[in-house]
Amino acid sequence: MLTSAPSAQAAAPAAAVSAPITTGSITTTATPVLPALPQANALAPATVVAQARASLPALPPIPPVGAAAPAAGVPQSATALPGGTAQNGTAQNGTAPLAAAPVFAPAAPVPPPSAYRSMEVDGPYIAITFDDGPNPETTPKLLKILEARNIKATFFMLGTNAAAYPDVVRAVAAGGNEIGNHSWNHPQLPKLTLAAADKQIEDTSAAIEAAIGKKPLYVRPPYGAMTPALQQHLVQKYGVTMIFWSVDPLDWKIRDAQSIYDQVMKQVRPGAIILAHDIHATTVAAMPRVLDALIAKGYKFVTVSELIAMNKPGAPKVVAALAPAVPKKKTRPAPKPGTTPANAARPANNVNVGLY
Ligand SMILES: [Zn+2]
């Protein structure tokens, strides 16, 4: 008897448990209340629990997943109880039939995010991306650096450059790299009319398709400038996904290999999307050291498609638009011929913008 003052004799467990358990003023038979902390020589808690559980009636078996819903009026659990079913649907032993297990309709599939900045991945996978190209001088040099390390990157190209250098576009694709759409001539898309924004996307996709035979699946808005409404429109109209970034070495602004190296190493994380520009010679010159250091850290490079495929469901850092601080009015250095047009519009205050 597990009373409040159990003695050393309390070792005779069998008898003690079958009798009703008393804990001071409460006596109960059906559902035993587990006793307070056991005395040194009391029954081991696990034994008490096991014995108490043994006194409970057996739970009806859980119907297998997808088991057919029980026939109307025939309680699921009833058929599982020993002795079968009485005519009126109640269990032979007269107890009220247990309610049938609810059958839930499969949840509607969650549409994949329409924009990413980085992914949640189960390993050291990252994607490196290069914008504003292709450039007939710097891009082929970069392709050799990537090829030597068996790295597949993603290139967000301007339509003007893709149309001007289709051979370089094909060389990028031939190296197993992915190609995305970065607009025709680098405007702030939200500042354009819808028709003009559509044309920027359509003409660029057409130029890339003309070079490699397929349209890009991904769009990176210039400057990261995008609004939820325009994003939704472009995603629905062209079936594309917006790709932003989570690592930014500001390589267009700080044309310094050491600074690029420092920024990448500081910001990189598994699942990161690294932004760089294949049109800048300083960026291309910085890449061997940056890539080797990332490889040495154990990072594995994949294309944007592959990184999305690794994304854990429901965690992607999905953003409608990036909202970096609006930069002070600084004239962006005039891009070399065949690169980003100098007349690329500066960001306005009401549109979330990056500087890329
Ligand atoms: Zn750009």
Boltz pocket constraint, residues with backbone or C-beta under 6 A from the ligand:
constraints:
  - pocket:
      binder: B
      contacts: [[A, 131], [A, 132], [A, 182], [A, 186], [A, 222], [A, 223], [A, 356]]
      max_distance: 6.0
